[in-house]
C-alpha cells in the first residue's frame, strides 16, 4: 500500500509535465487510494496539505487552494500550507492575498526567516515597492545568515535602487556563505565593471573562469575588463 501511495505522488509530479499520465488507470487507482488515506486523517492539516500538493501538480488549482485553506482552518500556523497557498496565489496574480498571508506569518512568527524572504521576493516583483522588499529581505538575511540566496536577492534589490555600497556588502555575504556561487560572482563582476572598479571585477571574473572554463562568454568578459582598464588580457 505504501508503494501505491508513493506511486500516486510520483505520477502526480510527472503528470505536471505530461498530463496524459493523469488518465492512466494505474494512476487513477493509486490516486483514489491516496485520497482515501488522507481523508482518514482529515482532522490533521498535513492531510489537506498532501491533497493540495497532489491537486496542484495535476493543475487542479481551485481544488488545491481549497485544500490549503482547509489545512489553515485546522491550524492557522501550519506554515507549509501558508507558503504553498501564497505561492499559488502569486502564480495566479493574486499578490494582495499572498502578501496578506505572508505578513500575518511575519507578525505571528517574527523569527521565521523564510516568511520574510518569501514576502521580500513577492514585493520585489513591483518596482514601486522595492523599499518594502529591501526591508523584508534584510530581515530575512539577518535571520538566515548562512543562506547565500537570501543575501543575493537582497543585493539585487539594493542594486536596483542604486545603493551599490550596501549591495556590495550583501553580495560579499552571499559569497561568504557560498564561495563558488556563479550567480553571485557574475553579479559582483558586472557591478564592479559598471563602477569601473576593474581590479575587483577582474578578480571575480577570473574565479568564474576557473569554475566554468568551458564558458566562452566569460573569456569575453575578461577581455572587456582588460579593455576597460587599458591593459592586455593575461
MARVEX-834000 format. One record per residue (C-alpha): residue in three letters; y, x, z. Coordinates in steps of 0.25 Angstrom, whole numbers, plus 2048, in hexadecimal, padded with zeros to 3 digits. Each point is the difference from the previous one (the first is absolute). Last residue first. Layout:
# residues N
alaYXZ/...
This chain:
# residues 234
unk8978BA7B2/unk80A7F87F8/unk80D8077FD/unk80C7FE808/unk80D7F87FF/unk7FE7F780C/unk7FF7F37F8/unk7F78077F5/unk7F780580B/unk7FF7F1805/unk7FE7FB7F2/unk7F580A7FE/unk7F97FC80D/unk8007F17FC/unk7FA8047F2/unk7F5807808/unk7FE7F3808/unk7FF7F87F3/unk7F48077FC/unk7F87FB80B/unk7F3808800/unk80480980C/unk8017F5809/unk80180580F/unk80580E7FC/unk80A7FA7F6/unk8057F680B/unk80280C809/unk8088077F5/unk8097F3800/unk80280180F/unk80580E800/unk8087FE7F3/unk8077F4805/unk80480780D/unk80680C7F7/unk8077F77F7/unk8087F8809/unk8087FA7F5/unk8017F2807/unk7F87F97F5/unk7F680B800/unk7FE7FF80F/unk7FE7F17FF/unk7F68027F5/unk7F880B808/unk8007F780C/unk7FA7F57F8/unk7F68087FA/unk7FB80780D/unk8007F2807/unk7F77FA7F5/unk7F780C7FF/unk7FD7FF80E/unk7FA80E804/unk80780280D/unk7FC7F2806/unk8077FD80D/unk80980C7FF/unk8037FB7F1/unk8047F2806/unk80980780A/unk8068087F5/unk8037F37F8/unk8067FA80C/unk80A80C802/unk8038007F1/unk8037F1800/unk80A80280C/unk80780B7F8/unk8007F87F4/unk8067F3805/unk8047FB7F2/unk7FB7F2803/unk7F48027F6/unk7FD80D807/unk7FF7F980E/unk7F67F57FA/unk7F880B7FA/unk80080880D/unk7FB7F4808/unk7F57FE7F5/unk7FB80F802/unk8017FF80F/unk7F77F4800/unk7F78077F6/unk7FE80C809/unk7FA7F880C/unk80080A80B/unk80D7FC807/unk7FB7F1801/unk80A7F980A/unk80C8087FC/unk7FD7FF7F1/unk7FE7F1802/unk80E7FF807/unk8068087F4/unk7F97F77F6/unk8067F3807/unk80E806801/unk7FF8057F1/unk7FC7F37FB/unk80B7F9807/unk80A8097FA/unk7F97FF7F3/unk8027F17FF/unk8097FE7F4/unk7F68087F7/unk7F57F6804/unk7F28057FF/unk80480980C/unk7FF7F4809/unk7F17FE7FE/unk7FD80F801/unk80880080D/unk7F87F4806/unk7F38067FC/unk80480D808/unk8067F980C/unk7F37F8801/unk7F780C7FE/unk80880780C/unk7FB7F680A/unk80880480D/unk8097F47FF/unk7F47F6800/unk8077F3802/unk80E8037FA/unk7F98087F5/unk7F67F57FD/unk80B7F67FF/unk8078087F6/unk7F38027F8/unk7FD7F17FF/unk80F7FC7FD/unk80080B7F5/unk7F47FA7F9/unk8067F3800/unk80D8057FA/unk7F88087F6/unk7FA7F47FA/unk7FF8087F2/unk7F17FC7FF/unk7FC80E802/unk80880180C/unk7FA7F4806/unk7F28067FE/unk80580D807/unk8067F880C/unk7F37F8801/unk7F780D800/unk80980680A/unk8017F480A/unk7F17FE7FE/unk7FD80E804/unk80A7FF80C/unk7F97F5808/unk80C7FD809/unk8017F17FC/unk7F17FE805/unk7FA7F37FC/unk80B7FB7F8/unk80180E7FA/unk7F27FF7FA/unk8037F37FB/unk80C8067F9/unk7F780A7F9/unk7F67F67FC/unk80B7F77FA/unk80680C7F8/unk7F38047FB/unk7FD7F17FB/unk80E8017F9/unk7FD80D7F9/unk7F27FD7FB/unk80080D7F7/unk7F2804804/unk80480C808/unk80A7F7807/unk7F57F6803/unk7F780B806/unk80B805808/unk8047F3805/unk7F27FC805/unk7FF80D807/unk80D7FE807/unk7FB7F2804/unk7F4806807/unk80980A806/unk8087F5807/unk7F47FC808/unk7FE7F1803/unk7FA7FE7F2/unk7F4809804/unk7F67F77F9/unk80A7FE7F5/unk7FF80F7FD/unk7F18007FE/unk8017F47F7/unk80A8077F8/unk7F780C7FE/unk7F47F77FD/unk8087F87F5/unk80580E7FB/unk7F28057FF/unk7FB7F47F8/unk80C8007F7/unk7FE80F7FE/unk7F27FF7FC/unk8047F57F6/unk80A8097F9/unk80D7F87FE/unk808809808/unk7FB80C7F8/unk8087FA7F4/unk80D803807/unk7FE80F7FD/unk80B808807/unk8027F780C/unk7F17FD7FF/unk7FC80E804/unk8067FD80E/unk7FA7F3801/unk7F28057FC/unk80180B80A/unk8047F680B/unk7F47F77FC/unk7F780C800/unk80380380E/unk7FC7F2804/unk7F38017F8/unk7FD80D807/unk8037FA80D/unk7F67F57FD/
